[in-house]
Amino acid sequence: MSNDTKKVLIGLPSRLLANVDLMAKYESRTRSDLIREAIRRYYENYKRTESNSVDVQRLEHIFTAIQ
């Protein structure tokens, strides 16, 4: 984990967590890596499907400023 990485606590239904763990094991990845990738892909899809939204443009501006 890099120095700028923050930990978060999330609650998942038992069955979903079991599926995450199975996928992570199958792909030889950590649980965190798999969830991080899922969130990244969700965000990329959100940007693509909501690209005309003022809110997405505002988020992009904020994200660019903090990176």
Secondary structure, 3 states (H helix, E strand, C coil): CCCCCCCCCCCCCHHHHHHHHHHHHHCCCCHHHHHHHHHHHHHHHHHHHCCCCHHHHHHHHHHHHHC
